[in-house]
């Protein structure tokens, strides 16, 4: 699990950067180079970090809080693409392309982010190609996750999307039977392309059928096989 970073409470140094998966394992001199270009920025809940089509002048890493990445359709509907927490980078794709941000980013909690200016970071990559390899690994994992999201939204029903998301959270939890929803039901509904009322009804059905138990934001998986079958589309709720 990712460490909870608290750079705003003290001066950031290269040891803090080593907690970020993107930079984990880099030699000390490379971490010091990254420290020299990183800029700490604070955003209150609801503040925009960047908007779609803003110049991609750099990328960010969440140090504290949560950030929502989303797009707005022509009819004004919001589709959440990602919600990122401590240790996770965002806005990194335009760094290599030199293009504009493809979506909006907004703080959904009071947060602190580290900003890495594009030109300074590219200069470091030219001197230290291993930085690029680390970033490509992160981008590759994110691409797979994004491809799964596109498939879910276009081909799968909401119960299947929710089951797949719970399995994903479980696979990334210390205890695979216990997981915590660290975002609101409204945000989870937006991430899954549905509405909160529908989400609540589906969760209630999952509880009734003995797939899960719910206690506040905490969910316990009772029947993982049945939940996995639902996530794979092999059964219906």
TILO-226319 format. One record per residue: residue in three letters; x, y, z of N, C-alpha, C, O in turn. Coordinates in steps of 0.02 Angstrom, whole numbers, padded with zeros to 5 digits, always signed. Layout:
! residues N
alaXYZXYZXYZXYZ;...
This chain:
! residues 237
unk+00042-00060+00000+00000+00000+00000+00044+00062+00000+00100+00062+00026;unk+00018+00116-00029+00058+00177-00035+00062+00213+00032+00013+00215+00069;unk+00119+00241+00047+00128+00279+00108+00088+00343+00105+00079+00372+00051;unk+00064+00365+00163+00030+00430+00166+00083+00483+00174+00119+00486+00224;unk+00089+00525+00124+00141+00575+00123+00115+00640+00152+00058+00659+00140;unk+00157+00674+00190+00136+00736+00223+00190+00789+00214+00221+00811+00262;unk+00202+00807+00152+00255+00854+00137+00241+00925+00162+00287+00964+00173;unk+00175+00941+00171+00161+01010+00190+00181+01025+00262+00188+01083+00281;unk+00190+00973+00302+00205+00984+00373+00279+00994+00385+00299+01013+00440;unk+00320+00981+00333+00392+00989+00341+00422+01001+00272+00389+00990+00221;unk+00483+01022+00271+00516+01034+00206+00527+00967+00171+00552+00919+00200;unk+00508+00965+00108+00516+00904+00069+00590+00891+00057+00629+00937+00047;unk+00610+00826+00058+00677+00809+00038+00676+00745-00004+00623+00716-00015;unk+00733+00725-00028+00735+00668-00074+00713+00603-00042+00690+00558-00077;unk+00718+00597+00024+00694+00536+00057+00618+00531+00052+00591+00476+00047;unk+00584+00589+00054+00511+00589+00044+00494+00564-00026+00447+00525-00034;unk+00532+00586-00075+00518+00566-00145+00525+00490-00154+00491+00461-00196;unk+00568+00459-00116+00578+00387-00122+00516+00348-00099+00510+00288-00113;unk+00469+00381-00064+00407+00349-00044+00357+00344-00101+00309+00306-00099;unk+00369+00383-00154+00323+00385-00211+00340+00326-00257+00397+00321-00279;unk+00292+00282-00272+00307+00224-00314+00341+00242-00380+00383+00204-00405;unk+00324+00299-00409+00353+00320-00472+00429+00327-00467+00465+00316-00516;unk+00453+00347-00408+00525+00360-00398+00558+00310-00351+00618+00316-00336;unk+00521+00261-00329+00547+00213-00280+00607+00175-00308+00606+00151-00364;unk+00659+00171-00268+00718+00133-00288+00769+00172-00328+00822+00145-00344;unk+00754+00234-00345+00803+00274-00382+00862+00290-00337+00854+00298-00276;unk+00922+00296-00365+00980+00313-00324+00973+00383-00295+00936+00425-00320;unk+01010+00394-00242+01002+00457-00204+01016+00518-00246+00981+00569-00238;unk+01064+00516-00291+01080+00576-00330+01022+00594-00378+01011+00653-00391;unk+00985+00543-00403+00928+00557-00446+00870+00586-00405+00835+00631-00428;unk+00861+00561-00344+00809+00588-00300+00825+00661-00282+00780+00702-00278;unk+00888+00676-00272+00908+00745-00257+00894+00790-00317+00874+00847-00309;unk+00906+00764-00378+00890+00803-00438+00815+00818-00442+00795+00873-00458;unk+00774+00767-00427+00701+00777-00427+00680+00827-00374+00636+00869-00386;unk+00711+00822-00316+00696+00869-00262+00709+00941-00284+00672+00987-00264;unk+00760+00951-00325+00779+01019-00344+00728+01051-00391+00726+01112-00397;unk+00686+01010-00425+00638+01040-00472+00566+01036-00447+00522+01069-00475;unk+00553+00996-00395+00484+00987-00371+00459+01049-00335+00495+01082-00298;unk+00396+01066-00349+00363+01124-00317+00301+01099-00280+00258+01068-00310;unk+00296+01114-00216+00238+01094-00176+00182+01145-00184+00193+01205-00176;unk+00122+01121-00200+00064+01166-00208+00006+01140-00167-00006+01079-00163;unk-00031+01185-00136-00090+01168-00096-00153+01189-00131-00156+01242-00162;unk-00205+01147-00127-00270+01162-00156-00325+01145-00106-00324+01092-00075;unk-00372+01190-00098-00430+01177-00056-00480+01133-00093-00480+01131-00155;unk-00522+01099-00056-00573+01056-00086-00615+01097-00135-00639+01151-00119;unk-00624+01070-00195-00663+01104-00246-00622+01148-00293-00648+01172-00343;unk-00558+01158-00277-00516+01200-00320-00493+01160-00382-00477+01101-00378;unk-00493+01194-00439-00469+01164-00501-00393+01165-00502-00362+01217-00489;unk-00363+01108-00519-00290+01104-00525-00269+01119-00597-00223+01157-00609;unk-00305+01089-00644-00299+01110-00714-00363+01091-00750-00402+01049-00727;unk-00375+01122-00807-00434+01110-00847-00415+01077-00913-00358+01082-00935;unk-00463+01043-00943-00452+01012-01008-00429+01065-01058-00457+01120-01061;unk-00378+01048-01096-00348+01090-01148-00300+01143-01120-00273+01183-01158;unk-00290+01145-01054-00236+01187-01027-00169+01159-01052-00164+01098-01062;unk-00119+01201-01063-00053+01175-01084-00025+01126-01034-00027+01138-00974;unk+00000+01069-01059+00030+01019-01015+00100+01039-00995+00149+01011-01019;unk+00105+01087-00950+00169+01116-00933+00208+01076-00880+00264+01093-00863;unk+00177+01023-00855+00210+00982-00805+00162+00929-00779+00104+00928-00799;unk+00186+00886-00735+00142+00836-00706+00144+00841-00630+00184+00878-00601;unk+00099+00804-00598+00088+00811-00526+00091+00743-00492+00080+00691-00523;unk+00106+00744-00427+00100+00685-00385+00062+00706-00322+00079+00757-00291;unk+00011+00668-00303-00027+00683-00243+00016+00668-00182+00041+00613-00174;unk+00024+00718-00139+00059+00708-00076+00009+00696-00019+00022+00656+00026;unk-00047+00731-00022-00099+00723+00030-00166+00741+00000-00171+00788-00040;unk-00218+00704+00019-00285+00718-00006-00301+00675-00067-00268+00625-00081;unk-00353+00696-00104-00374+00659-00163-00391+00707-00220-00414+00763-00209;unk-00378+00683-00281-00389+00723-00341-00433+00683-00389-00422+00623-00400;unk-00482+00716-00418-00527+00685-00467-00508+00708-00537-00499+00767-00549;unk-00502+00660-00583-00491+00674-00653-00556+00658-00690-00583+00603-00683;unk-00581+00705-00730-00646+00694-00761-00652+00733-00827-00612+00778-00841;unk-00701+00713-00866-00717+00748-00927-00791+00768-00925-00831+00738-00889;unk-00809+00819-00964-00878+00841-00970-00901+00830-01042-00869+00853-01089;unk-00957+00795-01050-00983+00781-01118-01017+00843-01146-01026+00892-01111;unk-01034+00840-01210-01065+00898-01243-01132+00916-01212-01154+00973-01217;unk-01165+00867-01180-01230+00881-01147-01221+00898-01073-01271+00903-01036;unk-01159+00908-01051-01146+00930-00983-01139+00875-00932-01133+00889-00872;unk-01139+00812-00953-01133+00756-00906-01060+00745-00888-01016+00746-00931;unk-01048+00735-00823-00980+00723-00799-00965+00648-00799-01006+00608-00775;unk-00907+00629-00824-00883+00561-00818-00816+00561-00783-00767+00588-00808;unk-00815+00530-00723-00753+00525-00685-00709+00472-00718-00732+00416-00730;unk-00647+00489-00731-00599+00442-00760-00555+00409-00708-00542+00349-00711;unk-00532+00448-00659-00489+00422-00606-00501+00463-00543-00522+00521-00546;unk-00487+00432-00486-00479+00467-00423-00413+00445-00394-00402+00386-00381;unk-00368+00493-00384-00300+00478-00362-00289+00501-00291-00313+00554-00270;unk-00251+00460-00253-00234+00476-00184-00160+00482-00174-00122+00486-00223;unk-00137+00484-00112-00066+00496-00096-00019+00448-00132-00030+00387-00133;unk+00033+00477-00162+00084+00438-00196+00071+00427-00270+00114+00401-00305;unk+00012+00447-00294-00006+00433-00364+00006+00494-00409-00012+00550-00390;unk+00036+00483-00467+00047+00538-00514-00014+00550-00558-00055+00505-00567;unk-00021+00610-00584-00074+00625-00632-00051+00682-00677-00008+00722-00660;unk-00082+00684-00736-00064+00735-00785+00003+00722-00817+00035+00768-00843;unk+00026+00659-00815+00094+00645-00839+00098+00632-00914+00151+00640-00944;unk+00042+00612-00946+00044+00595-01017+00070+00653-01061+00111+00641-01104;unk+00047+00715-01051+00071+00770-01093+00145+00788-01084+00173+00824-01124;unk+00176+00761-01031+00246+00778-01019+00289+00756-01078+00334+00793-01099;unk+00276+00697-01105+00316+00672-01160+00291+00699-01227+00331+00708-01274;unk+00227+00711-01232+00198+00735-01296+00207+00809-01306+00211+00833-01362;unk+00210+00846-01251+00212+00919-01256+00145+00948-01277+00142+01001-01308;unk+00092+00912-01261+00025+00934-01282-00015+00958-01222+00012+00969-01168;unk-00080+00967-01233-00124+00994-01181-00154+00938-01138-00156+00880-01158;unk-00178+00957-01079-00209+00908-01035-00274+00883-01066-00314+00924-01089;unk-00285+00817-01067-00344+00789-01100-00407+00788-01057-00460+00768-01081;unk-00403+00811-00994-00460+00808-00949-00451+00861-00895-00401+00896-00892;unk-00502+00867-00851-00500+00914-00794-00473+00878-00732-00480+00817-00725;unk-00441+00916-00688-00419+00890-00623-00443+00938-00569-00432+00998-00574;unk-00475+00910-00517-00501+00951-00463-00487+00917-00396-00488+00856-00391;unk-00473+00957-00345-00462+00929-00278-00530+00912-00248-00574+00954-00243;unk-00538+00849-00227-00601+00830-00194-00593+00828-00119-00641+00814-00082;unk-00533+00841-00096-00517+00853-00026-00465+00908-00024-00432+00922-00075;unk-00456+00940+00033-00398+00984+00040-00336+00942+00025-00327+00889+00055;unk-00294+00965-00018-00238+00923-00037-00174+00962-00051-00175+01023-00062;unk-00120+00926-00050-00054+00952-00069-00028+00908-00125-00031+00847-00121;unk-00003+00939-00178+00025+00902-00233+00095+00927-00248+00112+00984-00233;unk+00135+00883-00276+00202+00903-00299+00198+00913-00374+00174+00870-00411;unk+00222+00970-00397+00220+00987-00468+00291+00982-00496+00338+01011-00468;unk+00297+00946-00552+00362+00938-00585+00358+00971-00654+00326+00943-00699;unk+00389+01029-00664+00386+01064-00728+00412+01020-00785+00463+00986-00777;unk+00379+01022-00841+00395+00978-00897+00467+00987-00922+00503+00938-00929;unk+00487+01048-00936+00553+01060-00966+00608+01036-00919+00656+01004-00941;unk+00602+01052-00855+00653+01031-00807+00654+00955-00800+00708+00925-00793;unk+00595+00924-00801+00592+00851-00794+00622+00816-00856+00658+00767-00849;unk+00606+00842-00915+00634+00813-00977+00710+00817-00976+00744+00771-00998;unk+00737+00872-00951+00809+00879-00946+00839+00825-00901+00892+00798-00915;unk+00804+00810-00846+00827+00757-00801+00824+00688-00835+00869+00647-00827;unk+00769+00677-00872+00761+00612-00906+00818+00601-00957+00843+00546-00964;unk+00838+00655-00991+00892+00648-01040+00957+00626-01006+00998+00590-01035;unk+00966+00649-00944+01026+00631-00907+01018+00563-00872+01067+00528-00860;unk+00954+00547-00854+00941+00486-00815+00883+00448-00847+00826+00455-00825;unk+00896+00407-00899+00842+00372-00934+00801+00326-00889+00744+00310-00906;unk+00828+00304-00832+00790+00260-00788+00727+00294-00761+00679+00260-00743;unk+00728+00361-00757+00667+00397-00737+00611+00384-00787+00553+00374-00766;unk+00627+00384-00851+00576+00371-00902+00550+00300-00897+00490+00289-00907;unk+00593+00252-00882+00571+00183-00876+00521+00175-00818+00472+00139-00825;unk+00534+00209-00763+00487+00206-00706+00420+00235-00725+00368+00207-00708;unk+00421+00292-00760+00359+00323-00780+00320+00281-00830+00259+00278-00828;unk+00356+00249-00877+00323+00207-00926+00289+00148-00893+00236+00126-00916;unk+00318+00121-00840+00287+00066-00804+00221+00088-00773+00171+00052-00776;unk+00221+00148-00743+00159+00174-00714+00107+00187-00768+00049+00169-00759;unk+00127+00216-00824+00081+00231-00879+00053+00166-00908-00006+00164-00927;unk+00093+00114-00911+00069+00050-00937+00015+00021-00893-00036-00003-00918;unk+00025+00022-00827-00026-00004-00781-00090+00037-00787-00145+00010-00786;unk-00081+00103-00792-00140+00147-00796-00178+00136-00861-00240+00139-00862;unk-00143+00124-00916-00175+00111-00980-00218+00049-00977-00274+00047-01003;unk-00192-00004-00944-00231-00065-00937-00294-00051-00897-00348-00075-00914;unk-00288-00013-00843-00346+00003-00801-00396+00046-00840-00456+00036-00834;unk-00371+00093-00879-00415+00137-00918-00451+00097-00972-00510+00109-00985;unk-00416+00050-01004-00448+00008-01055-00504-00033-01023-00556-00043-01054;unk-00493-00057-00962-00545-00095-00927-00605-00051-00912-00662-00072-00917;unk-00592+00013-00893-00646+00059-00879-00688+00072-00941-00749+00072-00938;unk-00655+00083-00999-00691+00095-01062-00734+00034-01079-00792+00042-01100;unk-00707-00025-01070-00745-00086-01084-00805-00092-01037-00860-00108-01059;unk-00794-00078-00973-00848-00082-00924-00905-00034-00941-00963-00054-00941;unk-00887+00029-00957-00938+00079-00970-00976+00066-01034-01035+00084-01039;unk-00943+00036-01083-00975+00027-01148-01011-00040-01155-01059-00046-01193;unk-00988-00092-01119-01013-00159-01132-01048-00191-01072-01088-00237-01081;unk-01033-00169-01012-01057-00205-00953-01112-00167-00916-01114-00105-00918;unk-01156-00205-00883-01208-00174-00842-01178-00150-00777-01123-00169-00758;unk-01216-00106-00743-01190-00075-00682-01171-00126-00628-01118-00118-00597;unk-01212-00178-00614-01191-00226-00563-01124-00259-00578-01083-00271-00533;unk-01112-00273-00642-01048-00303-00663-00991-00253-00652-00937-00273-00630;unk-01002-00190-00669-00951-00138-00659-00934-00132-00585-00875-00128-00567;unk-00985-00131-00542-00974-00124-00471-00937-00184-00443-00890-00176-00404;unk-00957-00244-00463-00923-00304-00439-00849-00303-00461-00806-00320-00421;unk-00836-00283-00523-00767-00280-00547-00726-00229-00507-00668-00241-00493;unk-00758-00173-00489-00723-00122-00450-00707-00148-00380-00653-00135-00354;unk-00754-00184-00350-00742-00211-00283-00686-00263-00285-00645-00267-00239;unk-00685-00304-00337-00630-00353-00345-00564-00317-00352-00514-00337-00323;unk-00564-00262-00392-00502-00223-00402-00478-00194-00335-00418-00198-00320;unk-00523-00166-00296-00504-00138-00231-00478-00193-00185-00430-00184-00148;unk-00511-00251-00187-00491-00307-00146-00421-00330-00163-00380-00344-00119;unk-00406-00335-00228-00341-00358-00250-00285-00310-00230-00227-00329-00226;unk-00303-00247-00216-00254-00197-00196-00257-00181-00121-00228-00131-00099;unk-00291-00224-00083-00296-00215-00010-00250-00265+00024-00234-00318-00003;unk-00229-00249+00085-00188-00294+00125-00226-00358+00139-00200-00413+00130;unk-00288-00351+00162-00333-00408+00174-00382-00410+00116-00425-00365+00111;unk-00378-00460+00074-00418-00462+00013-00493-00469+00027-00534-00457-00018;unk-00511-00488+00088-00581-00494+00106-00610-00430+00134-00671-00422+00138;unk-00566-00384+00153-00588-00321+00184-00565-00263+00141-00506-00260+00120;unk-00610-00217+00127-00591-00157+00089-00630-00098+00113-00682-00105+00146;unk-00605-00040+00098-00637+00022+00121-00649+00068+00061-00604+00079+00020;unk-00710+00095+00057-00726+00144+00006-00703+00212+00031-00735+00242+00074;unk-00648+00236+00005-00620+00299+00029-00643+00359-00012-00615+00413-00007;unk-00696+00348-00052-00729+00403-00087-00803+00399-00073-00828+00346-00051;unk-00840+00452-00084-00911+00453-00070-00949+00410-00121-00923+00394-00174;unk-01011+00392-00104-01052+00353-00150-01067+00394-00214-01071+00365-00268;unk-01074+00459-00207-01083+00501-00266-01023+00496-00314-01031+00490-00374;unk-00963+00498-00284-00903+00494-00325-00895+00424-00355-00874+00418-00413;unk-00911+00373-00316-00906+00305-00342-00957+00294-00398-00941+00261-00448;unk-01016+00322-00390-01067+00316-00443-01042+00350-00507-01051+00323-00562;unk-01011+00408-00500-00984+00443-00558-00929+00404-00591-00923+00404-00653;unk-00887+00372-00552-00833+00332-00579-00859+00272-00618-00829+00251-00667;unk-00917+00245-00597-00946+00186-00629-00997+00204-00682-01027+00159-00712;unk-01008+00269-00693-01054+00290-00745-01127+00277-00728-01166+00259-00772;unk-01146+00286-00664-01215+00277-00644-01234+00332-00596-01199+00382-00590;unk-01291+00325-00561-01314+00374-00513-01314+00344-00443-01318+00283-00437;unk-01309+00385-00390-01304+00359-00322-01362+00313-00302-01352+00263-00268;unk-01423+00329-00325-01481+00287-00306-01473+00217-00334-01488+00168-00299;unk-01451+00211-00396-01441+00146-00427-01386+00108-00391-01392+00048-00379;unk-01332+00143-00374-01277+00112-00339-01300+00083-00272-01282+00027-00254;unk-01340+00122-00235-01364+00099-00170-01408+00037-00177-01404-00009-00136;unk-01451+00036-00228-01494-00023-00239-01453-00085-00254-01468-00140-00230;unk-01400-00077-00294-01359-00135-00312-01320-00160-00252-01314-00220-00241;unk-01293-00115-00212-01258-00135-00151-01305-00173-00104-01285-00223-00075;unk-01367-00149-00098-01416-00183-00056-01430-00253-00082-01437-00300-00042;unk-01435-00261-00147-01446-00328-00177-01387-00374-00164-01396-00434-00150;unk-01326-00347-00167-01267-00387-00154-01266-00412-00082-01247-00469-00068;unk-01288-00368-00036-01292-00387+00035-01345-00441+00043-01333-00491+00077;unk-01404-00432+00013-01459-00479+00020-01440-00548-00007-01461-00599+00021;unk-01401-00550-00060-01381-00614-00090-01319-00645-00057-01296-00698-00077;unk-01294-00611-00005-01239-00639+00033-01171-00632+00001-01124-00669+00018;unk-01164-00586-00047-01099-00576-00079-01053-00534-00035-00993-00547-00032;unk-01082-00484-00002-01042-00437+00038-01079-00418+00102-01139-00430+00108;unk-01043-00390+00149-01071-00356+00207-01046-00285+00206-00989-00271+00186;unk-01088-00238+00228-01069-00168+00229-01077-00139+00298-01128-00149+00331;unk-01026-00103+00320-01029-00067+00384-00996+00001+00373-00935+00008+00376;unk-01039+00052+00361-01012+00118+00345-00974+00115+00279-01000+00088+00230;unk-00912+00141+00278-00873+00139+00216-00837+00072+00207-00804+00062+00156;unk-00843+00027+00255-00806-00036+00253-00849-00091+00222-00908-00098+00239;unk-00819-00130+00178-00853-00185+00145-00813-00249+00156-00753-00250+00147;unk-00849-00301+00175-00818-00367+00183-00845-00413+00129-00906-00419+00121;unk-00801-00444+00092-00822-00491+00040-00836-00558+00072-00792-00589+00102;unk-00897-00581+00065-00919-00645+00095-00912-00702+00045-00887-00756+00063;unk-00934-00691-00015-00931-00743-00067-00892-00716-00126-00920-00688-00173;unk-00826-00725-00124-00783-00697-00176-00795-00731-00243-00792-00699-00295;unk-00808-00796-00243-00819-00832-00305-00880-00804-00342-00877-00791-00402;unk-00935-00794-00305-00995-00767-00335-00985-00695-00358-01010-00675-00411;unk-00947-00656-00319-00933-00586-00338-00890-00585-00401-00900-00543-00445;unk-00841-00629-00405-00798-00632-00463-00837-00655-00525-00826-00629-00580;unk-00883-00702-00517-00926-00723-00573-00967-00664-00599-00974-00655-00659;unk-00993-00624-00553-01032-00565-00572-00988-00515-00608-01008-00485-00658;unk-00926-00506-00583-00879-00459-00615-00860-00481-00685-00847-00439-00728;unk-00857-00546-00697-00838-00573-00762-00898-00579-00809-00890-00596-00868;unk-00958-00564-00784-01018-00570-00825-01043-00641-00832-01085-00655-00874;unk-01017-00686-00789-01039-00756-00791-01104-00767-00754-01135-00820-00761;unk-01126-00719-00715-01190-00723-00679-01221-00654-00676-01189-00604-00693;unk-01283-00653-00655-01319-00589-00649-01341-00581-00577-01348-00630-00540;unk-01353-00519-00557-01372-00505-00488-01447-00517-00479-01473-00508-00424;
